[in-house]
């Protein structure tokens, strides 16, 4: 038997870049809060993870159920049916599509293709935490550019690019701030980048935008050989628990991504549900409408309380509450889960997902009580 007390422990053997990583913090699960507080799960409201409060479409649920009988077999590693559906919907070639275990997986894949020691990547302050985590995991230098009004300062990001820069990450809309860049500004920025830089445009929340707010980014990849656009089925499509996303780029870029992609990285249930979800346009329309109504309710309630917030183009809003850690603790004690964002350099804010009307009102009522008490 090996004596584990002898020699170096795993921490000493791990890469320095990995030892320095703080693990990504997810939204607190309902079951966890129920265990901690004794509050019944049915009495807990979760507005922490930007999930679709309408759930998933009935057609996607039926497709996943129908795929249960095939779970003894590996999924289609090439994702033929889903790529065909995406191709038909967006006018793409299957060779332009890489599938991921959520769009986070695609972000990690492109990072492993282009980043490593001696390289750098540029992203905005207050941008999605995964960008920095990917850089640190592979030993690339992180260049975080100060935000402007909580959003991307494209001119400053362009100026921050160095000869060793290989990726620029852009989130539009941005998480956790909800800020939005005009499509013409994004396109101009991407096409201005030097030839040694790959642009990664993260559009996880694009389906919540109006047509006027949304650029035809999937068409831009036909003109730009170093652009990867990432999207997810976790948000408006409601498949967060199944983990499926995709990236779109020029075939050479996609081929490189597929070389490091894990085999069978998208499971059979996710593949089947995503195909069905993509075809359920009525569900997407209803979800977008519910989000607009919920956002109006949330913002009106915050205005009535005199609580500042960052105007959001997503399905969440970053609310400035002062001592966010204390307010978050109070919300949890009342069975309301939101997302602290101190790790994003926003210690005074909480990110609140838009839920069903009664869930939004529950948050507003509890928040009002906490602020009155203080």
C-alpha positions in Angstrom: 0.0 0.0 0.0 1.3 3.4 -0.9 2.2 5.7 2.0 0.5 8.9 1.2 2.2 10.7 4.0 5.5 10.5 2.1 6.7 12.8 -0.7 5.0 15.7 -2.3 1.2 16.2 -2.1 -0.9 16.9 -5.2 -0.9 20.6 -4.5 2.9 20.8 -4.9 2.7 18.8 -8.1 0.0 20.8 -9.8 0.7 23.5 -12.3 1.2 26.9 -10.7 -1.5 28.3 -13.1 -4.0 25.8 -11.8 -3.1 26.3 -8.1 -3.9 30.0 -8.5 -7.5 29.4 -9.8 -10.5 30.2 -7.6 -13.1 27.6 -8.6 -16.1 29.0 -10.5 -19.0 29.7 -8.1 -22.4 28.6 -9.4 -25.7 29.8 -8.2 -26.8 28.1 -4.9 -29.1 25.1 -5.6 -32.6 25.2 -4.1 -31.9 21.8 -2.3 -28.8 23.2 -0.7 -30.6 26.3 0.8 -33.4 24.0 2.0 -30.9 21.8 3.9 -29.2 24.9 5.4 -32.3 26.7 6.5 -35.1 24.2 6.8 -37.2 26.1 4.4 -39.3 23.8 2.2 -38.0 23.6 -1.4 -41.4 24.6 -2.7 -41.1 27.9 -0.7 -37.8 28.8 -2.2 -37.4 31.2 -5.1 -34.3 30.9 -7.2 -33.3 33.9 -9.3 -29.6 33.2 -9.4 -28.6 31.5 -12.6 -30.4 33.2 -15.5 -32.6 30.2 -16.2 -35.8 30.3 -18.2 -38.7 30.5 -15.6 -41.0 28.9 -18.2 -38.9 25.8 -18.1 -38.2 23.9 -21.4 -40.6 23.6 -24.4 -42.9 20.6 -24.4 -41.5 19.5 -27.7 -38.0 19.5 -26.3 -39.1 17.6 -23.3 -40.8 15.0 -25.4 -37.8 14.6 -27.6 -35.5 14.1 -24.6 -38.0 11.5 -23.2 -38.0 9.6 -26.5 -34.2 9.4 -26.5 -34.2 7.6 -23.1 -34.3 4.2 -24.7 -31.0 4.8 -26.5 -28.9 5.8 -23.4 -27.1 2.5 -23.4 -25.4 3.6 -26.6 -22.9 6.5 -27.1 -24.4 9.7 -28.5 -23.6 10.8 -32.1 -20.2 12.3 -31.6 -20.6 14.4 -34.8 -24.0 15.7 -33.7 -25.3 15.3 -37.3 -29.0 16.0 -36.6 -28.3 19.1 -34.5 -25.8 20.5 -36.9 -28.3 19.9 -39.7 -31.0 21.7 -37.8 -28.6 24.6 -37.0 -27.5 24.7 -40.7 -31.1 24.9 -41.9 -32.1 27.5 -39.4 -29.1 29.9 -39.8 -28.0 29.2 -43.4 -24.7 27.5 -42.3 -22.6 24.6 -43.4 -22.1 21.8 -40.8 -18.4 22.4 -41.2 -18.9 25.9 -39.7 -20.3 24.5 -36.4 -18.7 23.0 -33.3 -20.9 21.6 -30.5 -20.2 21.9 -26.9 -21.3 20.8 -23.4 -22.9 24.2 -23.0 -21.3 27.2 -24.6 -18.8 27.3 -21.7 -17.3 24.1 -23.2 -16.9 25.9 -26.6 -15.2 28.9 -24.8 -12.8 26.4 -23.2 -12.1 24.6 -26.4 -11.1 27.7 -28.4 -8.9 28.8 -25.5 -7.1 25.5 -25.6 -6.6 25.9 -29.3 -5.0 29.3 -29.3 -3.8 30.1 -25.8 -0.9 28.9 -23.7 2.3 30.2 -21.9 3.7 33.2 -23.7 0.3 34.3 -25.1 -2.3 36.7 -23.8 -6.0 37.3 -24.1 -8.0 40.5 -23.8 -11.4 40.9 -22.1 -13.4 43.5 -20.3 -13.7 44.1 -16.6 -17.0 42.8 -15.2 -17.2 40.3 -18.1 -18.0 36.6 -17.8 -15.7 34.9 -15.4 -15.0 31.9 -17.7 -12.8 34.0 -19.9 -10.2 34.6 -17.2 -10.5 31.0 -16.0 -9.7 29.7 -19.4 -6.7 31.9 -19.7 -5.4 30.9 -16.3 -5.9 27.2 -16.8 -3.7 27.1 -19.9 -1.1 29.5 -18.6 -2.0 32.5 -20.8 -1.7 36.1 -19.5 -5.0 37.8 -18.7 -5.4 41.4 -19.9 -8.5 42.8 -18.2 -9.5 46.2 -19.6 -11.3 48.6 -17.3 -15.0 48.8 -18.1 -16.9 52.0 -19.2 -20.2 52.3 -17.4 -20.0 48.6 -16.5 -19.7 47.7 -20.2 -17.0 47.0 -22.8 -14.7 49.9 -23.7 -13.9 48.7 -27.2 -11.4 51.4 -28.0 -9.5 50.6 -24.8 -9.7 46.8 -25.5 -8.3 47.4 -29.0 -5.4 49.5 -27.6 -4.7 46.7 -25.1 -3.9 44.1 -27.8 -0.2 43.1 -27.8 1.9 41.1 -30.3 1.4 38.0 -28.1 -2.4 38.4 -27.9 -4.3 35.5 -29.5 -7.9 36.0 -28.3 -10.2 38.9 -27.6 -13.4 37.9 -25.8 -16.6 40.0 -26.3 -19.8 39.3 -24.5 -22.9 40.9 -26.0 -25.1 41.2 -24.0 -22.6 41.0 -21.1 -23.1 38.8 -18.1 -23.4 39.9 -15.2 -24.0 43.5 -16.1 -26.5 43.1 -18.9 -24.8 45.9 -20.9 -25.2 45.9 -24.7 -23.0 47.1 -27.5 -24.5 48.3 -30.8 -24.1 45.6 -33.5 -22.3 48.1 -35.9 -19.8 48.9 -33.2 -19.1 45.2 -32.5 -18.7 44.5 -36.2 -16.3 47.4 -36.7 -14.3 46.3 -33.7 -14.0 42.7 -34.8 -13.0 43.6 -38.3 -10.4 46.0 -37.0 -8.5 43.4 -35.1 -4.9 42.4 -36.3 -4.4 39.1 -38.1 -2.8 37.4 -35.1 -6.0 37.7 -33.0 -9.1 35.5 -32.9 -12.4 37.3 -31.9 -14.7 35.2 -29.7 -18.2 36.8 -29.6 -20.2 35.3 -26.8 -24.0 35.7 -27.5 -25.5 33.5 -24.8 -28.4 36.0 -24.4 -28.9 37.1 -28.0 -32.4 35.7 -28.3 -33.6 38.2 -25.7 -32.7 41.1 -28.0 -35.0 42.9 -30.4 -34.2 42.6 -34.1 -32.9 46.2 -34.0 -30.5 45.4 -31.2 -29.1 42.2 -32.9 -26.5 42.1 -35.6 -26.2 39.3 -38.1 -23.1 37.9 -36.4 -23.5 34.4 -37.9 -23.1 36.0 -41.3 -20.0 37.8 -40.3 -18.1 34.5 -40.1 -18.3 34.2 -43.9 -16.2 37.4 -44.2 -13.9 36.9 -41.2 -11.7 33.8 -40.9 -10.8 34.5 -37.2 -14.2 35.0 -35.7 -16.0 32.4 -33.4 -19.6 33.2 -32.4 -20.8 31.1 -29.4 -24.4 30.5 -28.4 -26.3 28.3 -25.9 -29.5 26.4 -25.5 -29.3 27.0 -21.7 -31.0 30.3 -21.6 -34.1 31.1 -23.6 -34.4 27.5 -24.8 -34.5 26.3 -21.2 -32.0 23.4 -21.5 -29.7 24.5 -18.8 -29.6 21.1 -17.1 -28.8 19.3 -20.3 -25.7 21.4 -21.2 -25.6 22.0 -24.9 -24.2 25.0 -26.9 -22.4 25.6 -30.2 -19.9 27.8 -31.9 -19.9 29.1 -35.5 -16.8 30.0 -37.4 -14.9 29.5 -40.6 -14.3 25.8 -41.4 -10.6 25.9 -40.7 -11.2 27.4 -37.3 -13.9 24.9 -36.5 -11.7 22.0 -37.6 -9.1 23.1 -35.1 -11.7 23.3 -32.3 -12.9 19.8 -33.2 -9.3 18.5 -32.8 -9.3 19.3 -29.1 -13.1 18.8 -28.4 -13.8 15.8 -26.1 -15.4 12.9 -28.0 -19.2 12.6 -27.2 -19.1 15.9 -25.4 -22.8 16.5 -25.9 -25.1 13.7 -24.6 -28.0 12.1 -26.4 -30.7 13.7 -24.5 -29.2 17.2 -25.1 -28.8 16.5 -28.8 -32.4 15.4 -29.2 -33.9 18.2 -27.0 -31.8 20.9 -28.8 -33.1 19.9 -32.2 -36.7 20.1 -30.9 -36.1 23.3 -29.1 -34.6 25.0 -32.2 -37.9 24.2 -34.0 -40.2 25.5 -31.3 -40.2 29.2 -32.3 -43.5 29.8 -30.4 -41.8 28.8 -27.1 -38.9 31.2 -27.8 -41.4 34.0 -28.6 -43.3 33.4 -25.4 -40.1 33.2 -23.4 -38.9 36.5 -24.8 -42.3 38.2 -24.1 -42.3 36.8 -20.5 -38.8 38.2 -20.0 -39.8 41.7 -21.3 -42.8 41.7 -19.0 -40.8 40.4 -16.0 -38.0 43.0 -16.6 -40.6 45.8 -16.7 -42.1 44.5 -13.4 -38.6 44.2 -11.8 -37.4 47.6 -12.9 -40.7 49.3 -11.9 -40.4 47.7 -8.4 -36.8 48.7 -8.0 -37.6 52.3 -9.1 -40.4 52.4 -6.5 -37.9 51.3 -3.8 -35.3 53.8 -5.1 -32.8 51.0 -5.7 -30.3 51.7 -8.5 -29.7 49.0 -11.2 -27.8 48.6 -14.4 -30.2 48.7 -17.5 -30.0 45.2 -18.9 -30.5 43.6 -22.3 -30.5 40.1 -20.8 -32.8 38.0 -18.6 -31.3 39.4 -15.4 -30.5 42.7 -13.8 -27.6 43.8 -11.6 -29.0 45.6 -8.6 -27.0 48.0 -6.4 -27.9 47.3 -2.8 -24.9 48.7 -0.8 -23.7 45.9 1.4 -24.5 43.2 -1.0 -23.1 40.4 1.2 -25.4 41.3 4.0 -28.4 41.8 1.8 -27.8 38.4 0.1 -27.6 36.7 3.5 -30.9 38.3 4.4 -32.5 37.2 1.1 -31.3 33.6 1.7 -32.9 33.5 5.1 -36.2 34.4 3.5 -35.8 31.7 0.8 -34.8 33.9 -2.1 -31.6 32.9 -4.0 -29.9 35.6 -6.1 -26.3 35.8 -7.3 -23.5 37.8 -5.5 -21.1 39.3 -8.0 -18.3 40.6 -5.8 -16.0 38.2 -7.7 -16.7 40.3 -10.8 -15.5 43.4 -9.0 -19.0 44.5 -8.1 -19.2 44.1 -4.3 -22.2 46.5 -4.1 -24.4 44.6 -6.6 -26.5 41.4 -6.7 -27.4 39.8 -10.0 -31.1 38.9 -10.1 -32.6 36.7 -12.8 -36.0 37.6 -14.2 -38.5 35.0 -12.9 -42.2 34.5 -13.0 -44.3 37.4 -11.8 -44.8 36.0 -8.3 -41.1 35.2 -8.0 -40.1 38.7 -9.0 -42.6 40.1 -6.5 -41.3 37.9 -3.8 -37.7 39.2 -4.3 -39.0 42.8 -4.4 -41.0 42.4 -1.2 -38.2 40.7 0.7 -35.7 43.3 -0.5 -38.0 46.1 0.6 -38.2 44.6 4.1 -34.4 44.2 4.4 -33.8 47.8 3.2 -36.4 49.1 5.6 -34.9 47.2 8.5 -31.5 48.6 7.7 
